[in-house]
Amino acid sequence: MKDARLLKILVERRALVKLLKTIGPGRGYSTRELLTKLGAYGYRHKLLIKADKIGLVERKTIKNKVVNSLTSDGKKLVTLAKEIGV
């Protein structure tokens, strides 16, 4: 059932998939660094918060910075997107 939810996110929210691919499974990015890398602040920041609510991104506060990293579901979604070719 969980994979069906990930497929639904993959189909309906392609911008969210691009955001998750940018974060990548390796390390976390601070919010400012991530948004600068994406080149957008308003809409992408809302997507980032939405991804946190869905449970795809984990946000931690470390030394006055919010660090964003992928959860296990986020990593599954990125690998699924790479397999499909999205």
PyMOL commands that place a pseudoatom at each C-alpha (Angstrom):
pseudoatom trace, name=CA, resn=MET, resi=1, chain=A, elem=C, hetatm=0, pos=[0.000, 0.000, 0.000]
pseudoatom trace, name=CA, resn=LYS, resi=2, chain=A, elem=C, hetatm=0, pos=[2.857, 2.350, 0.777]
pseudoatom trace, name=CA, resn=ASP, resi=3, chain=A, elem=C, hetatm=0, pos=[4.304, 1.882, -2.722]
pseudoatom trace, name=CA, resn=ALA, resi=4, chain=A, elem=C, hetatm=0, pos=[0.965, 2.898, -4.204]
pseudoatom trace, name=CA, resn=ARG, resi=5, chain=A, elem=C, hetatm=0, pos=[1.136, 6.134, -2.211]
pseudoatom trace, name=CA, resn=LEU, resi=6, chain=A, elem=C, hetatm=0, pos=[4.641, 6.790, -3.535]
pseudoatom trace, name=CA, resn=LEU, resi=7, chain=A, elem=C, hetatm=0, pos=[3.482, 6.158, -7.110]
pseudoatom trace, name=CA, resn=LYS, resi=8, chain=A, elem=C, hetatm=0, pos=[0.618, 8.587, -6.618]
pseudoatom trace, name=CA, resn=ILE, resi=9, chain=A, elem=C, hetatm=0, pos=[3.049, 11.267, -5.426]
pseudoatom trace, name=CA, resn=LEU, resi=10, chain=A, elem=C, hetatm=0, pos=[5.342, 10.483, -8.355]
pseudoatom trace, name=CA, resn=VAL, resi=11, chain=A, elem=C, hetatm=0, pos=[2.530, 11.020, -10.870]
pseudoatom trace, name=CA, resn=GLU, resi=12, chain=A, elem=C, hetatm=0, pos=[0.757, 13.995, -9.285]
pseudoatom trace, name=CA, resn=ARG, resi=13, chain=A, elem=C, hetatm=0, pos=[3.655, 16.072, -7.948]
pseudoatom trace, name=CA, resn=ARG, resi=14, chain=A, elem=C, hetatm=0, pos=[6.522, 16.107, -10.399]
pseudoatom trace, name=CA, resn=ALA, resi=15, chain=A, elem=C, hetatm=0, pos=[8.000, 19.307, -8.955]
pseudoatom trace, name=CA, resn=LEU, resi=16, chain=A, elem=C, hetatm=0, pos=[8.281, 17.536, -5.612]
pseudoatom trace, name=CA, resn=VAL, resi=17, chain=A, elem=C, hetatm=0, pos=[10.221, 14.717, -7.276]
pseudoatom trace, name=CA, resn=LYS, resi=18, chain=A, elem=C, hetatm=0, pos=[12.692, 17.261, -8.711]
pseudoatom trace, name=CA, resn=LEU, resi=19, chain=A, elem=C, hetatm=0, pos=[13.140, 18.725, -5.239]
pseudoatom trace, name=CA, resn=LEU, resi=20, chain=A, elem=C, hetatm=0, pos=[13.810, 15.291, -3.738]
pseudoatom trace, name=CA, resn=LYS, resi=21, chain=A, elem=C, hetatm=0, pos=[16.286, 14.423, -6.507]
pseudoatom trace, name=CA, resn=THR, resi=22, chain=A, elem=C, hetatm=0, pos=[18.164, 17.645, -5.771]
pseudoatom trace, name=CA, resn=ILE, resi=23, chain=A, elem=C, hetatm=0, pos=[18.463, 16.787, -2.075]
pseudoatom trace, name=CA, resn=GLY, resi=24, chain=A, elem=C, hetatm=0, pos=[19.652, 13.289, -2.987]
pseudoatom trace, name=CA, resn=PRO, resi=25, chain=A, elem=C, hetatm=0, pos=[20.229, 10.338, -0.674]
pseudoatom trace, name=CA, resn=GLY, resi=26, chain=A, elem=C, hetatm=0, pos=[23.774, 11.321, 0.286]
pseudoatom trace, name=CA, resn=ARG, resi=27, chain=A, elem=C, hetatm=0, pos=[23.732, 14.321, 2.598]
pseudoatom trace, name=CA, resn=GLY, resi=28, chain=A, elem=C, hetatm=0, pos=[21.441, 17.041, 3.845]
pseudoatom trace, name=CA, resn=TYR, resi=29, chain=A, elem=C, hetatm=0, pos=[21.339, 20.637, 2.648]
pseudoatom trace, name=CA, resn=SER, resi=30, chain=A, elem=C, hetatm=0, pos=[20.471, 23.738, 4.600]
pseudoatom trace, name=CA, resn=THR, resi=31, chain=A, elem=C, hetatm=0, pos=[17.267, 25.359, 3.388]
pseudoatom trace, name=CA, resn=ARG, resi=32, chain=A, elem=C, hetatm=0, pos=[18.989, 28.460, 2.038]
pseudoatom trace, name=CA, resn=GLU, resi=33, chain=A, elem=C, hetatm=0, pos=[21.638, 26.431, 0.200]
pseudoatom trace, name=CA, resn=LEU, resi=34, chain=A, elem=C, hetatm=0, pos=[19.004, 24.111, -1.283]
pseudoatom trace, name=CA, resn=LEU, resi=35, chain=A, elem=C, hetatm=0, pos=[16.748, 26.916, -2.482]
pseudoatom trace, name=CA, resn=THR, resi=36, chain=A, elem=C, hetatm=0, pos=[19.706, 28.750, -4.015]
pseudoatom trace, name=CA, resn=LYS, resi=37, chain=A, elem=C, hetatm=0, pos=[20.697, 25.577, -5.844]
pseudoatom trace, name=CA, resn=LEU, resi=38, chain=A, elem=C, hetatm=0, pos=[17.137, 25.194, -7.179]
pseudoatom trace, name=CA, resn=GLY, resi=39, chain=A, elem=C, hetatm=0, pos=[16.910, 28.876, -8.097]
pseudoatom trace, name=CA, resn=ALA, resi=40, chain=A, elem=C, hetatm=0, pos=[13.514, 29.529, -6.527]
pseudoatom trace, name=CA, resn=TYR, resi=41, chain=A, elem=C, hetatm=0, pos=[12.429, 30.610, -3.069]
pseudoatom trace, name=CA, resn=GLY, resi=42, chain=A, elem=C, hetatm=0, pos=[8.645, 30.973, -2.635]
pseudoatom trace, name=CA, resn=TYR, resi=43, chain=A, elem=C, hetatm=0, pos=[7.113, 27.971, -4.372]
pseudoatom trace, name=CA, resn=ARG, resi=44, chain=A, elem=C, hetatm=0, pos=[9.995, 25.564, -3.699]
pseudoatom trace, name=CA, resn=HIS, resi=45, chain=A, elem=C, hetatm=0, pos=[10.008, 26.438, -0.014]
pseudoatom trace, name=CA, resn=LYS, resi=46, chain=A, elem=C, hetatm=0, pos=[6.312, 25.598, 0.178]
pseudoatom trace, name=CA, resn=LEU, resi=47, chain=A, elem=C, hetatm=0, pos=[7.059, 22.293, -1.571]
pseudoatom trace, name=CA, resn=LEU, resi=48, chain=A, elem=C, hetatm=0, pos=[9.800, 21.589, 0.947]
pseudoatom trace, name=CA, resn=ILE, resi=49, chain=A, elem=C, hetatm=0, pos=[7.423, 22.147, 3.852]
pseudoatom trace, name=CA, resn=LYS, resi=50, chain=A, elem=C, hetatm=0, pos=[4.804, 19.985, 2.122]
pseudoatom trace, name=CA, resn=ALA, resi=51, chain=A, elem=C, hetatm=0, pos=[7.366, 17.201, 1.667]
pseudoatom trace, name=CA, resn=ASP, resi=52, chain=A, elem=C, hetatm=0, pos=[8.108, 17.412, 5.391]
pseudoatom trace, name=CA, resn=LYS, resi=53, chain=A, elem=C, hetatm=0, pos=[4.399, 17.057, 6.219]
pseudoatom trace, name=CA, resn=ILE, resi=54, chain=A, elem=C, hetatm=0, pos=[4.047, 14.071, 3.886]
pseudoatom trace, name=CA, resn=GLY, resi=55, chain=A, elem=C, hetatm=0, pos=[7.078, 12.421, 5.483]
pseudoatom trace, name=CA, resn=LEU, resi=56, chain=A, elem=C, hetatm=0, pos=[9.529, 12.451, 2.577]
pseudoatom trace, name=CA, resn=VAL, resi=57, chain=A, elem=C, hetatm=0, pos=[11.953, 14.998, 4.038]
pseudoatom trace, name=CA, resn=GLU, resi=58, chain=A, elem=C, hetatm=0, pos=[13.280, 15.354, 7.573]
pseudoatom trace, name=CA, resn=ARG, resi=59, chain=A, elem=C, hetatm=0, pos=[14.106, 18.855, 8.774]
pseudoatom trace, name=CA, resn=LYS, resi=60, chain=A, elem=C, hetatm=0, pos=[16.467, 19.351, 11.724]
pseudoatom trace, name=CA, resn=THR, resi=61, chain=A, elem=C, hetatm=0, pos=[17.681, 22.582, 13.300]
pseudoatom trace, name=CA, resn=ILE, resi=62, chain=A, elem=C, hetatm=0, pos=[21.458, 22.589, 13.768]
pseudoatom trace, name=CA, resn=LYS, resi=63, chain=A, elem=C, hetatm=0, pos=[23.247, 25.785, 14.837]
pseudoatom trace, name=CA, resn=ASN, resi=64, chain=A, elem=C, hetatm=0, pos=[20.586, 28.213, 13.576]
pseudoatom trace, name=CA, resn=LYS, resi=65, chain=A, elem=C, hetatm=0, pos=[20.278, 26.355, 10.252]
pseudoatom trace, name=CA, resn=VAL, resi=66, chain=A, elem=C, hetatm=0, pos=[17.507, 24.034, 9.164]
pseudoatom trace, name=CA, resn=VAL, resi=67, chain=A, elem=C, hetatm=0, pos=[19.078, 20.992, 7.516]
pseudoatom trace, name=CA, resn=ASN, resi=68, chain=A, elem=C, hetatm=0, pos=[16.904, 18.995, 5.114]
pseudoatom trace, name=CA, resn=SER, resi=69, chain=A, elem=C, hetatm=0, pos=[17.571, 15.328, 4.415]
pseudoatom trace, name=CA, resn=LEU, resi=70, chain=A, elem=C, hetatm=0, pos=[15.581, 12.503, 2.857]
pseudoatom trace, name=CA, resn=THR, resi=71, chain=A, elem=C, hetatm=0, pos=[13.720, 9.945, 4.933]
pseudoatom trace, name=CA, resn=SER, resi=72, chain=A, elem=C, hetatm=0, pos=[13.539, 6.294, 3.905]
pseudoatom trace, name=CA, resn=ASP, resi=73, chain=A, elem=C, hetatm=0, pos=[10.308, 6.970, 1.968]
pseudoatom trace, name=CA, resn=GLY, resi=74, chain=A, elem=C, hetatm=0, pos=[11.979, 9.886, 0.195]
pseudoatom trace, name=CA, resn=LYS, resi=75, chain=A, elem=C, hetatm=0, pos=[14.892, 7.662, -0.809]
pseudoatom trace, name=CA, resn=LYS, resi=76, chain=A, elem=C, hetatm=0, pos=[12.454, 5.029, -2.120]
pseudoatom trace, name=CA, resn=LEU, resi=77, chain=A, elem=C, hetatm=0, pos=[10.670, 7.671, -4.183]
pseudoatom trace, name=CA, resn=VAL, resi=78, chain=A, elem=C, hetatm=0, pos=[13.943, 8.905, -5.708]
pseudoatom trace, name=CA, resn=THR, resi=79, chain=A, elem=C, hetatm=0, pos=[15.034, 5.367, -6.650]
pseudoatom trace, name=CA, resn=LEU, resi=80, chain=A, elem=C, hetatm=0, pos=[11.582, 4.647, -8.080]
pseudoatom trace, name=CA, resn=ALA, resi=81, chain=A, elem=C, hetatm=0, pos=[11.740, 7.852, -10.140]
pseudoatom trace, name=CA, resn=LYS, resi=82, chain=A, elem=C, hetatm=0, pos=[15.168, 6.883, -11.474]
pseudoatom trace, name=CA, resn=GLU, resi=83, chain=A, elem=C, hetatm=0, pos=[13.938, 3.396, -12.430]
pseudoatom trace, name=CA, resn=ILE, resi=84, chain=A, elem=C, hetatm=0, pos=[10.927, 4.784, -14.283]
pseudoatom trace, name=CA, resn=GLY, resi=85, chain=A, elem=C, hetatm=0, pos=[12.925, 7.623, -15.848]
pseudoatom trace, name=CA, resn=VAL, resi=86, chain=A, elem=C, hetatm=0, pos=[11.133, 10.634, -14.436]
for i in range(1, 86): cmd.bond("trace and resi %d" % i, "trace and resi %d" % (i + 1))
show_as sticks, trace
zoom trace
